[in-house]
Amino acid sequence: MASTVSRTARLILLVGAGVAAMTAHAQTAPAETAPQPPVRAEADRMAAAIVARMTPQEKLPQLLNVAPAIPRLGIPAYNWWTESLHGAIGPVPTTNFPEPIGLAASFDAPLVHRVAEFISTEVRALHTLGRQTGKLGRIGTGLDTWSPNINIFRDPRWGRGQETYGEDPYLTAHMGMAFITGIQGPNPDMPNVIATPKHFAVHSGPESTRHGANVYVSPHDLEDTYLPAFRAAIVEARAGSIMCAYNRIDGQPACANDLLLKDHLRGAWGFTGYVVSDCDAVKDIADGHKYAPDQATAIAAAMKAGTDNECHTQTIGDMGGLPERFGDALRRDLISQGDIDRALVRLFSARLRNGDLPGIAGAPDVVPVRAILTRDHTALALEAAEKSLVLLKNDGVLPLRRGARIAVIGPLGDATRVLRGNYSSPQSATPISMVEGLRRAAGARSVTLVPFGESITDGDRIPTVALRTPDGKPGLLARYFNPVTPPTLPFAPGTDRAAMAALTYQDRPVVTRREDDVAARGLLLPTVNDYHRTEWTGFLVPPETGSYRLGLGGSGLIELDGKTFLDVGADHRGPLPSLKTVTLQKGHRYRLRVVSTARGFGNTDLVWKRISTQPDAALDAAAARADVLVAVVGLTSDLEAEETGTDIPGFKGGDKTSLDLPAEQVAMLERAKATGKPVIVVAMNGSPINLAWAKDNAAAIVEAWYPGQSGGLAVANVLTGKTDPGGRLPLTFYRSVADLPPFDDYAMTGRTYRYFTGTPVYPFGHGLSYTRFAYTPLLVTPAAGGADQGLRVTTEVSNTGKRAGDEVAQLYLTFPTVPGAPRIALRGYKRITLAAGARQSVTFDLSPRDLSAVGVDGVRQVMAGQFHVSVGSGQPDTGVPVQSADFKIDRTVPLPL
């Protein structure tokens, strides 16, 4: 695309009442003493009445993420642990949307809002299912959700960065607000589902040290980078909950941090909701950080700072001994009964307002289970995946010409697990792989799959079509066996594993039924105990002859034709599946038996991957018959992940140690290039990878992220031209970790596009289209009281190409030369769709907070001096269409926290 950068400085000093009004909201600081809305006040009164009727013994367990039922008060069990980062997670298939980093790449906040609305509907429907099955109190049945993750993706090595909305505080704040308001609904005082932005704060790796890390952060970086998205989530989106992080900040654990929880959250921001700890973060106050001498003191430190609800991973299996720590703190006068009651009132008020407990008029309606995975939800999953895709390079090979012969190569060409990303449900809609998507879009006869060799990315759930029950139906016969003597809960502390090992199971199954595949579905079945054994039997029927890697994700036993094929111990907790290679014949019926035990939850997947024993020869033969090679490469969310035991080249503990693709993928790309056929690289990953080779050698590059259940079809629609690519990078793509400061240094100097002074492979905001766009000179209009009170920037965008397409108009500010100000910063974006030849006016209203920057002392202010504003297809000086103007602010105006 030709560069059409304009430096037109067209400052028109107009005074308009409408422009003055646009900044009014930004001048209002949250009031700590503001009166509670009537609904909230009523819920608080009812919650206080409930708490007053509870005995001291009944109160203590309610402070944990698993809150047991209190039958005499008519209070059902409740589990605050519900995840729905990009889709609801439960025992039935749910809609799986793109990973949040992909949603951020859409640069489309209204889209994220709609995605969150649909997720909210499915979370409420799973709550309904929990009531129907009697499984309330289990993970995933609550009417709150521990989402979104609005930490800043400051370093590409962080394994959990895929969960975030990228590296920019402005983009993260707006995406986070869109998700929160979508999840909670139009009335945050009566939320459909309570949103819990996380992890508050200054949390973004390394994973290996998170339970004990002490992060020192400057006042500038705290206010400039790490807090803006959280402030927006609480003050503007009015999230009903927040999750405190694992790490310490300047010596104090996040879940006992006065600066965060008292000064900012409850003080300056006026937060009145509840605080939940990250799982084991309160435990870490003593065990990891050594900030407190014992668990009772750790609990006291957290509660005194304002943490209301403790998540503890022991509750996955049992609560034995956990409530007693609160009692110990109370007996030692480390906390008071008033501290406990205050936390409980916040928690029960939330349960009243979201409709879990009756009594509040106008509470959200019950959502039926049939509202899960509807046609509308499936359609939006495809739309979201399409809008998340970023075309990074195109030398003219795309869109593919009709009838082109396509060879799909690479380890992820037919992969399905990779589509889901992390924090996703194995029980999601049937995923569409890249090769399947291309077959649908371009015709099955035009597309050939070339199996790859063994890879660290292998392991996809075996689909129903390759399984048969003993009587020949699709799927497998599942039998559920309850314990002979169900465990007596709570266990004594530390005896959970031993008690599980000692369990024996009944000879007769309590439930026998056909299931589509091997998955944990015990929560669907009212008569099945939380501690149970499941056996799946039937036949494995391969669709093709060849070598396969066969195994389990999680723990369990596989028998093939009556012999033990694989036995993975019950304590297996690694993210990567356990696999063995075997040769299978097409259509042969291999007798199959899979056994798994569940300890409060199940985690067994039967997985496989067809591979080639001669991948190089297979690639060469396919290339000889193809017009183009589509190389599907990248990572998986099992490699870049949350705190794992993985330690292999390029990955350690869930984080990356290199930005390079795995060596076998690089070798494959080089071999593909040597064939002389055009190579289209489709990258699936949740973080920046080194695309320097692809930039220099590939004919086209599409960044696909972890695109969700419809990812393969979305990519195919873009490759074939059915859909115009409109996504933009929410991250800087660097060449090497050598370009960056140390991973455990939280200072922002040298990081992200705002402070990085090197040359990236691809810059933040980059993305191409199949058409072209142009911008008219900017009209810059200060507010009535002066530019320090706000600013309106207007331009007109036109589609000068021959087809319809999506453009993301991006507004960047360059600030006066003041210590602490970023090099450049995004302060507005709008995604628009234009037909060929069409044009549209685009207006950005910048508030004082949008115009502000942070000094080295940590004070946010609208700075006096000369500003530069640009609007265009990306950052200025990156070779994309941009229009620019200068304006001046005459006075410095400090802003509230």
N, C-alpha and C positions, 0 to 999 in steps of 0.2 A: 504494500500500500504506500503510495507516494506521501512524502511529508508535506504538510500544508500549514506548518506552524506560523502563526501570526502573532506579532508583538504589539498589536493595536492597543493603545492605551486610551480608552474612551470613557472617561469618568464624567458622568452627567449628574450634577448635584441637584436632584429633585427631592422635594419634600412631599410625602404622601401619607395620609392618615393610615392607609392600609399597611404601608411599610412599617410605620411606627407601632401598629398593633401587633405585628408579627413577633415582636420580642418581649411582649409583656410577660409571658409565662416564664421566660428565662431569668427574669429579675427576682422571682419569688423563691426565697429559701424555705425549706421545710420547717414547719413550726412544731417544736416538741410538745407544746401544750395545746395543740389544736384539738377541738372536741371530737370525740369518736362519732362516726356516722351512726344513725339509729340502729341499723342492723348489727353492726359490730358491737355497739354498746349492749344490745339485747343478748347477743351471743355470749359476751363476756359475763353478763349477769347470770345466765343459765349455766355457764361453765363453772362459775364460782359456786353455785348451788350444788352442782354435781360433786365438785371437789370437797365441799363441806360435809357431804354425806359419806365420804369414803373413809375407811379406817387407815391408820398409818401403814399397815401391811399391804393394803390394796393400792396405796399411792405409789410405792417405790417401783414396782415393775412397770408402771405406766410411763416412767421416764426413759425407758429403753425403746429401741426401734420396734421391738415386738411387744405390743401392749396386750396382755391377756384379757379375756372377757371377765366382766364382773356381773354374774347372772342376777344377783339380788337387786342390782340397780338397772337391769335391762341393758347393760352396755356390752356389745359384742366385741370380740377380739379385733385388733387392728394392727397392721404392720405398716410402718411409715416407709419401709424400703420398697419403693416402686421406681423403676427406671423406664424412661421413654425418650432417650436422647434423640432418636430419629425414627421412632416407631414404638408402639406399645409392646411389652414383653409378657407373654403368658403361655398357658398350656394349649392354646389353639392357634392356628395360623393368623397372623396379624399383618398389617401393611408395613413394609420395610422401605422407608424413604432413603435418599442419599445421606451418607455420612455428613455431619454438620460442616466440615470443611468444604464439601461439595455444595451444600446449600449456600454457604458464604460466597462461593464462586459464581452463583447466580446473580449476585448484586441485586437481588429482588426481595426486599423486605415484605411486600404484600404476599409473595409466594410463600415465604417462611411462615407468615401468619396463618395462611390457609393450611399448610402442612400441620402446624401445631393444633389448629382447630380439629382436624381429623384425628390426630393422635389423641387429643383430649377425649373425643368421643369413644375411641377404642379403649382407653384407660377406664372410663366409666363403665363401659360394657364388660370389661374384665372384672370390675368390682361386682357387677350384677351376677356374673358367672360364679364368683367366689361365694356369694350369698346362696346361690342355687345349689352349689356342691357342698356347702358347709365348710369351705376352705378359707374363710376370712381369717386373717392373722398370718397368712403365708405371704412370702415375698410376691409382689406384683398384684396385690388385690386392693391396695389403698387408693384413696382419692386425692393423693398428692403425688408429685413426681420429682425425683432428684435430677432435674434438668432445668435449664440448659447449662452447659459448661462454657463460661464466658471468661476463662483465663486467657491471657494473651500468649499466642504461639510465638514466643520470643526467639526460640532456637530450633532449627530443623531436626535436631537429634531427639527431641522429646517424643516418646512413643505415644503419648495421649494427645498430641497436638491435633490429631484427626478429629477429636471430639469438639474442637473449638471452632470459632468463626474467623480464625486467622490472626495475623500479626498486628492489625491496626485497631487502636482503641475506638475510633469513631465507627468503623464498620462493625466491630464486635458489639458495641453498644446498641446500634440500631437493629442488627440481626437478633440480638438477645431480647430487646424489647418486643420485637415482632413475635418471637416465640412465646414469651411470657404472656402477652395479651391474648395470643391465640389459645394457649393452654387454659388460662384462667377464665376467658370469656369477657363479656363487656362490663361486668360488675366485679371488681376485685374483692369487694366485701362479701360477695356470694359466689365464690369461684366454682367453676365446673370441676376443675382440678387445680390444686395449689402448686404453683411453680416454685422450684428451689434452685435458683442460680448458685453455681459453685465454681471453684473452691476458694473461699474468701480467706486470704488473698495472698498475692505474690507467690503463686504456685504454678510451676511449669517445668518440672523435672530438675535434676535427674530422678528417675523412678527408684533407683537402687538406694538412695539416701533419704527418701522423703519422710521416713518415720523419725529421723533424728536431725535433719538438716536445720541449721540456723542460718537464715537468709538475711544478710545485711543489705538494706536497700536505702538509697538516698531519698531525702524528702522530695526531690525533684522527680525521680523515677516513680515513686509511690503515687504521687498526684498526677503525673503526666501519662503514665502507662498502665499501672496496675489497678487503679481504682475507678477510672471513668466509667467503664462498663457496669461495674457493680452499683455505682451511684445512679446511673440511668435505670438499672433494673429495679432499684428500690424506690427512688424518688419519682420517676416518670412512669414506669410500667407497673409499679406498686406490687411487686412480687410478694406473696404472702409468707415466704420462708426464705432462708438462706443457709447454705452449708459452709461451715468453717473448715479450713484446710488442715493438712498434717503438719506442715513445717512450722518452725519458729520464725518470727519476724523481729529482728533486732533483739533477740534474746527471749522473747515471750512466745509460747505456743499460740498458734492462730486461734484455737478454741478456748484460750484463756487470755486473749490479747486485749488490753485496755484500749490501745490506740484504734484498733479495728472495731471491736464490738461495742465499746462504750462511746469513745469520742466521735467516731464517724457514723456507725450504724444506728445506734439508738439516740445519739446526740444530734449531730449536724443533719443527718438524713431523716430523723424522726420515725424510724422503723418501729412498728408495733406488732409485728408478726413473731414467729418462733424461729429459733436457731437450732439446726441439727448438726451434729458433728459428722465429719467424714468417718468411715468405718474404722474403728480402733484409734481415732485421733485423740480421744480422751484418755484411753489406755496408754497411748504414747507419751502423754504428758509426764508420766512417771517412768514407764519402761524404756521409751526411746530417747526422750529429751533429758531425762533425769532432772526435770524442773521441779517435780514434786517427789517426796520420799516414798509414797505408796499410793495405792489406787484410791483410797478414800480422800486423800489430799488432792489428788489429780481431779477427782470429781468436784471437789469444793472449788478448786481454782476455775474450772470451766463454768460451773453454775454461777459463781460470784461475778464472772465476767459477762454472763448472759447467755450461755449455752443451755438450751431447754431440753434437748432430746439427744440421747447418746445412741449412735449406731455402734454395735459391737459385733464382729464377725462370728463370735461364738454362738450368737442367736440363730445362725443358719442351722445348727444342729440342735441347740438346746440353750436355755437360759440359766442353767444351774450355777448358783453362786453370784450372779451378776447383780441382782437387786440388793443383796446384802451389803455391797460396797457403799450404796447410798445410805443405808441404815447405819453403817459404821461412821460415815462422815457426820451424820446427824447426832449420834450418841457422843461423838467427840467435840461437838459444838463447832465443827468446821463449816457447817451449813445450818440454816434454821428451817423450821417448819414453813416459815414464810417464803423462803427461797424455793422450796419444793412446790408449795401451792401456787406461787406466781408462774412457774414453768407449766404446771398442769393446767392452769386456767388458759394459758395461751394455746396449749395443745387441744384441750376439749373445745375451746371456742372455734378452732379451725375445723374440727370434726362436725360441729353443729352447722357451720356456715357452708361446708361443702356437701352437706346432706347425708353424711355417714350416720349421724345421730339425728333423730327427729326433733321437731320442736320449733324450728325457724320457718315462718311463713315465707313462701317464695323461694325455698331452697331448690337447687337444680333438680330437674326431673331424672327419674330412673331411665337409663339407656339400655335397651334390650341387647342381648348377645348378638342378634342378627345384624347389628350395626357395625360389626367388625368386618374388615376386608370387603367392603361394598364395591360396586362398579365405579362409583365416583372416587373412592379412595385409590383404587388401582390406577385409574386414569391420571390422578394427580401424581402418583409415584412416577409414572412415565414422564409427565410434563416436568416434574422437578428434576429428574435425571437428565433430560434433554437440556434444561436451562443451566445445569451445573457444568456442562462440558465446555472445555476451553480449547479452542483451536490455536495452537502456539505457532505453527508453521504450516505453510501450504505453497508449494512451488507450482501449483496448477493441477496436480493430480486429483484433487478433490474439488467438487463431488465426483465420485466414481462414475465413469460412463456406463450407460445401460448395457448389460450383457458382458461386462468385464469379468474375466475369470480370476477369482480371488482365492489365494491360499492363506489360511489362517495359521500362523505359526506362533511359537512361544508357549511357556508353561501355563499361561492364564487364558489361552484361547477358548477352552471349553470349561473353565473353572466357574463354580457357582458360589462356593463359600466366600470367596474374595469380594463378591458383590455386596454382601451384607455389612461389612465393616464391623467395628466393635460395638459393644453395648447394643446388641441386636438379638432378636429372638431366633433360635433355630427353627421355631414354628412360625416362619413367615411364608408369604405366598410363594408359589413355585417360581424359582428364579430363572431368568432368561440369560444364558451365557452369551458371550460375544459371537461365537460361531452360530448359535441358534438364532440370534438376532439378525445376523447377516443373511442367514438362509431365509428368514421371513421377509427381509427387506429387498434382497437381491435375487432370490430364487435359489432353491436347494441345489439345483444342478450347476450353479455358478460358483459354489463355495465348497472348498476342500479343507478339511482339518488335518493338520500335520502333527501327530503326537510328539511331545517333547520327551527328553530323558528324565530320570529321577530328579526331583527338585525339592527344595525346602518349602516351596509354596503348595505342595501337593496335599490333597485331602478334601474331597467334596462328598456331601451326603449322598448315599446311593439312592437313586430315585425309585419311585413306585414301579415304574415300567420294567425295572430289572429285578423285581422281587415277586414271588408267588407264594401264596399260602399253601398249606398241605393239600387243600382241595382245589388248587389251581386258580384262585382269585388273585387279583393284583394286591400286593402288599404282603404282610406277614401276620401270623396268628400270635397275638400277645396274651400272656397269662400273668396275672398279678397274684403274688403270694404274700399274705400278711404274716407277721411274726407269730410263733406259737405262744409266746408271752410278750405282749407289747412292752416296750421299755417304760419304766416308771420315771416320769419326768417331774422335777428337773433332775438331771444327773448331778452327781457331786462334781465339783470343778476338776477338770482334767481327765475324767473317766469316759468321755464321749466315745473315743475310738475303741477303747477296750470293750465298752458295752456293745458297740456295734459288732465287733468281731465275735462276741459271745452269742449273738442272736441266732436263733434257729427259726426255720420257716415252716408253715403248715404244708402238708402234702397236697392238699386240694386248693386250687386257685380260688380267690374270692371274686375275681373278674376274669372272663375269657372273651376276647373280641378281636376282630380284624383291625389292623392299623396300617397306615400307608407306608410306614418305614420305622426305623428305630429312633425313638425320641422319648424324652421324659414327659409323660402325660398323666402322671399320677394325680396331679391337682384337679384333673377333670372328673375323678371317680370318687364319689362320696364314701364308698365302703372300703377304699384302699387306705391303709395306714400310712402316715408320713414315712415310716421306716418299713420298707418292703423290698421284695425281690421281683424282678420282671424277667420273663423268658420270652423271646421272640423266636418262632420256628417257622420254617418254610423252605423256600429254595431261592438261590441266587442264580439268575438267568442272564448272562452277559449278552449285550446286543452285538458285540464284535469280538472276533478272536484276537488275542494278543496278550501282552504283558500288562499286568495291573498291580498297582500298589493298593493293598487292602488292609484295613485296620479300624481302629477306634479313636474317636475323639472323646477324651475322658477315660473312665475306667470300665472294666468289664471283661468278658470272656467271649471269644469267637470259636465255634466249632464248625469245621467244614468237612462234609461227608463223614461225620462221626469222629473226627480227630481234632484235637485242640490245635487251632491255627495261631491264636494269639491270646495271651492272658495278661491283662494290664491290671496291676494292683489297685485296690480300692483307694489308696492314698495318692494316686496319680493326680496332680494338679497343674501340670504344665499346659501351656496353650497349644503346643504343636501336637498333632495326632501321632499315635503309634502305628507304624505301617510296616508290612512285609510284602515283598514282591512275589507274585504267583502268575503262572500262565493259565488263562481261562479260554474255553472254547465257546464260540457263538452258539447260543441256543441250548447249551447243555444245562441241565438242572442240577446244581450243586446243593446238596442238602445242607441247610444252614441253621445254626442255633446260636443266639446271642443272649448272654445273661448279664444282668446288672443289678446292683443293690442301691437303694436310695436312702440317704440319711437326711431326711427333711426336704431334700430335693434330689433330682437326678441330673446326670450330666453326660449321658452316653450317646454318641452318634456313631452309626455305622458308615464309614467313609471309604472312598476309593479314588483312584486316578489311573486312567489308561495311559501308558507310557510306551516309548519306543526304545528298543535295545540298540538301534542304529539311527539316532536322531539326525546326524549330519547327512547321511545318505537319504533319509526321508525328506529332509528339507530340500536338498538338491533336486530330487526327482519331482517334487511338487512345484518348485520354482520353474522347472523346465516347461511345465504345462500351464503356468499361471501368467496373467498379465500384471498382477500386482500382489505384493506380499503384505498382509496385515499382521504385524508383529505385536502381540499382546503381552506386555511385560509389566514388571513392577514388583510390589511387595504384597503382604497380606496383613490384616489387623491381628494376626497371631504372632507375627514377627515384630512389628512395631505395636506395642501394647502397653497394658498397665501392669507394672511390677511383676515380671515373670522370672523364671529361673533360666531362661534361654541364654546361652553363651556360645555363639557361633560367629564366624567371620562376618563382620558388619553389624552385629546386634549383641546387646548385652543387657540383661535385666528388663527388657521391654523397650529400651532406647536404642537408637542407632549409633554406631561408632563411625560410620562412613555414609556419605551421600550417594555413593556409587550403587548401581544395580548389582545384584549377585553376579559373580564372575561368569557362570554358565550362560546367563542372559546376554551379557556383553559379547561373549564369543559367538552366540547365535546371531546377534545383530550384525556383527562383522561378516559372518559367513553369508547372511542374507544379502548384504550390500554387494558382496563379491559375485553374486549371481547375475548382476546387471539389471535386475528387475527393480522397479520402484518399491521402496520400503516405506510403509505407513506405520508409524509407531503409535500404539495406543497404550498409554501408561495408566496403571491402576495403583494408587498409593494414597496414603493419608497425609503425606508430608513432602516437603521439597526433596527432590532427588536430582542428581547431576545429569542434566540433559544435554551437556555440551556435545557429546558425540552425535546424538540424534539431531541437534541443531545444525551440525556441519554436514551430516551424511544422509539423513532421512529425507524423503520427499514431502512428508507431512508428519505433524505430531499433534495428537489429541490427548489432553490431560483429562482422564475420566474419573479420578478419585476412586472411592468405593461407592458406586452409583446406586445401590439399592436393587430391589427385586427386578426391576425392568431395565437394568443397566445395559445389557447386551443389545436390546432393541433400541434404546436411546442412542447408543453409539452408532449402530447401523443406520438409523434414520439420519444422523449427521453425515456419516461417510457417503451415503447414497444421495444426499442433497434434499431429502424430504424435509429436513429441519435445518434451519440456519443456526450455526453455533454462535451463541451470544455471551457465554460465560467469560469471566475475567479472573485473573489470579488474585486470590486474597493473601498471597504470600510472595516473598522474594525467593526465586530459585537461584541458589548459589552454585558455584562450581565445586567447592570443597569445604570441609570443616576447618581447613587451614585458613580460610578467609574470615573466620569468626573468633571472638574471644572464647575463653574456656567455658564449657557448658555450665559449670556450677557458679559462674559469675553472673549475678542478676543485674548488673549495671547495663543500661541500654546503649551505651556508647559502642558504635560499630555493629549494631544489630538492627534488623528490619529496615525497610526502605527509608524510614524517617531519619535514621542515624548511620546507615551503612554508606561508606564513601568509596567502596570498590565498584567493580563492574559485574553485575549479576549476569547469569546466563539468560534469564528472563525476569523482567522487573514486576513488582507488584502492580496490579491493574492491567497487565498485558492480556490481550486476546484479540483474535482476528474474526472476520466474518466472510461470507461468500459475496457480500456486496460492499459498497463504499458509502461513507458518510462525510458530510461537510458541516461546518459551523459558521454562523454569522458573527461579526464582532460583538463583544459583550456590552451590555448595558448595565452599569453598576449604579445602584441607587441607595444612598444612605438613609437610615431612619430619620424621623423628624428631629430627634434630639442630637443627631450626629452619628457618624459611622460607629462610634464606640457603643451605641445602643442597638446596632443591628444593621444588616445590609441585605439588599436584594440584588441578585445577579441573574440576568436574563440573556438567553441566546436562542437561536433557531437552528434546529438540526434537520438536515435534509438527506434523504437517501438518493445518492447520485448514481447508484448502480442499476442493474437490470432485473433485480429480483427483490422480494421482500426480505427483511432481515431485522435482527435485534441489535440495538446499540446501547451501550452503557455510557451515558454522559457522566464524566467524573470531574468534580471540582476540587482543585488543590490550592492551598494557600502557602505562600512563602512569607515568612514573618520578618519584622525588623531584626537587624543584627544585634540580638540581645542574648547574653549567656543563658543557656537552657532551652532556647527555642529550637525546634526541630529543623532539619534541612528543608523539609517540605512535608505537608500533611494533608491527607484527604479530609474534606469538610463538607462533602455532598456527593450524591450519586443518584441517578435515575435511569432505570432500564425502560426503554421504549421500543415498540415494534412499528416499523414503517414500511409501507408498500413502496415499490419502485417509483421514484419520482416524488414521493410524498415528503412533507415537511411538518415539523411540529415545534412549537415554542416550548422551551424548557426554562423553568424558573427555580432558583434556589434562594430560600430565605435563611440567612445566616443569623443566628442569635449571638448575643455577646459571648456565650460559652463556646460557640463554634469559632468565633474570632479570637478566642483566648489562647494563650500559651502559658507555660509554667516556668518561673524563674528558678535559678539554682537553689533558692531558699525554700522551694516547694509551694510558693504562693502562686495561685492561678490568677491571671489578670489579662484584661484586654490591654495590650501594650501600645504605647504611643509610638508612632513612626510610620515608615513607608511599607506598605504591603503589596504583594503581587498575587493576583488571582488568575487561574487558568481553568478553562473548561474544555474538555475534548475527550478523545477516545482512550486516553491513558495519561500517564505522567507527562508533563512537558519535557522536551528535549529527548524523547525516546522514538522520534520518527513517526508519530501518529498525528492526525488532525487535531489541532489545539488552537483556541483563541485565548488571548491574554489581555489583562488590563492592570493598571496600578491604582491604588487608592491610599489615602493617608488618614490616620487616626491621630487626633490632636492631643488627647489626654489619656493617661493610664487609669484604668478602672479595675480595682480588685473584685474578685468574685467569691461567693461563699464556697465552703467545702462541698 
